[in-house]
Amino acid sequence: MTGKVVHFEIPYDDGDRAKAFYADVFGWQITSMPEFDYTGVATGPTGEDGMPAEPGFIGGGMFPRDTTLNRPVITIEVDDMTAALATVTAHGGAQVGDVITVGDMGLAGYFSDSEGNMMGLWQTLS
């Protein structure tokens, strides 16, 4: 488990309003991904692969708010999704929902920590 924060997510009620807000206020680059009902967010310069090109920047995303994912989420990188979720549970947290395969890029999962905060996990597929 690497433990590095690699991503963030922001839910919205009005997608156009939220996208305009973050683009106008912070200069974030917003990329719609309608096939995933998701919006990619770049907080700084990116390389050709779409990943941050300079230290200090992480990418994120935005999605329609729902009853479970209804607040911002910080996503932490792990080497093994199954082992990470087992460790979360063993330390008073709980898995939230199913692990999702994101194309050929990786696995995404969510958990509630010991304080009830919703957090995300990411495992890159090799």
N, C-alpha and C positions, 0 to 999 in steps of 0.2 A: 504494500500500500504506500503510495507516494505522498499523499496528503496535500498536494499542491492545489491551490484554488486555480481552476482553469476556465471557468465559465460562470455566467450569471444569467438569470432569467427574470423578466418583469412581466407580470400579467397585465392585461388591459381590459377595459370595458368598451372603449371606442378605439379601434385600431388606428384609424387615420389620425385622430387627435393625439394619441400616445406617440406614434411615430413622428409626427410633426414636432411635438414637444421636445423629444430627446434630440432630434436633428437640429432644431432651431436653437435650443438652449445650450447644448453641449457640443454640437457639431458632429455628432455620431453619424456614421454611414449606415443607412438602413437598407436591407435587401430582403424583399418579400420572397418567401418560399411557399407558394400556395399549395404545392403537392404535399407539404407537411403541416399546413395550417399554422405556419410558423414564420417569424421574421428574424433574420440574422442581424446582429448589431456589431459594428466595428467601432471601438472607442478610440482608435488611433490608426497609424499607417499599417497596411497589410501587404503581404507578399502576394505573388501570383496564386498561391494556394489558398488565399483568403485568411491565412493565419496572421496574428500580430507580427509585425516586422521589427519592432523595437521592444526592448525590455520595459516593463512597467505597464504594458497594455494587455488586457485580456478581452476576448470577444464575449458576446452574449447573445441573448435572444429575447423575443417577446412573443406572447401567445394570448389567445382569448382566456380570460379568467374563468375558472370553473369552481365548483364547490371544494375540491381538494387542493388544486393549485391556485390559491387565491391571494398569494402574497409573494414578494420577491424571494428568489431562491439563489443561494450560493452553491456552486457545483465543485466538488472535490474529485481529483483524479485518483483512481485506484488501479492496482495491477490485476485484481481478481474480484469481480463484482460479487460473486457468491460468498467468498470468504469475508469481504468487507461488510456485507449485509448481516452475516452471522455474527461478526464482531460487534456491530451496531446493536443487535438484539441482545447479545450477552452483556452489554454495558448499559442497558436500560432504554435503548431506543427501539424503534420499530420500522420495518419496511412499510412503505406506502405504495400501493399499487404494484403492477407487474414491471419487470425489467423490459425495456423496449430496445430492439435492435434498430439502430439508425443507419440505414443503408449498409455499406461495407465499412463505415467509419468506426463504429463502436457501439457500446451498450450504455444506455442511460437508465438510471434508477433514482428513486426518491426514498427518503427516510425521514422520520421524525426523531429528533435527538432527545436526550434525557430531559430537556426543558420544554419539549413540545414544539420546537422550531422545525419547520420544513427545510430540508437541505437536499442537494442532489449529489449523485455519484456518476462518474464517467470512467469507462474502461475502453481504451483504444484497442481496436482489433488489429492484429498484425497481418 
